[in-house]
Every structure is written in structure tokens, then in C-alpha cells.
Amino acid sequence: MFIFVRCVLFVNGQPFLVVSVAGIEIARLEISLQVALTLIALGIPICS
């Protein structure tokens, strides 16, 4: 079983980290804007 960080999602300006297992979303973790920007800079995409 592999857990993947799928993307960074913004809801009303609040960033969330979307986590999935086997292609199924299992969690949206609230993160700070600084962490979100760092993850985006490291190549994690923004959810569309």
C-alpha cells in the first residue's frame, strides 16, 4: 500500500494537502501558506 501526496488544494484561500491511497483521496490536511508554497516550489502540483 502506497500513500501519495496528490496536490495542494486551496479552499477559500486556505491551503490543504490532498493525500491519496491507490488513487483514492483519503484526507485533506490543513497546512500553512508557507508550507503550501514550499511544496509547490518542490514540484507538488496545485489541484485544479
Secondary structure as the mmCIF struct_conf table of DSSP 4:
data_model
#
loop_
_struct_conf.conf_type_id
_struct_conf.id
_struct_conf.beg_label_comp_id
_struct_conf.beg_label_asym_id
_struct_conf.beg_label_seq_id
_struct_conf.end_label_comp_id
_struct_conf.end_label_asym_id
_struct_conf.end_label_seq_id
STRN STRN1 ILE A 3 VAL A 11
TURN_TY1_P TURN_TY1_P1 ASN A 12 GLY A 13
STRN STRN2 GLN A 14 VAL A 21
TURN_TY1_P TURN_TY1_P2 ALA A 22 GLY A 23
STRN STRN3 ILE A 24 GLU A 30
HELX_RH_AL_P HELX_RH_AL_P1 LEU A 33 ALA A 41
TURN_TY1_P TURN_TY1_P3 LEU A 42 GLY A 43
HELX_LH_PP_P HELX_LH_PP_P1 ILE A 44 PRO A 45
STRN STRN4 ILE A 46 ILE A 46
HELX_LH_PP_P HELX_LH_PP_P2 CYS A 47 CYS A 47
#
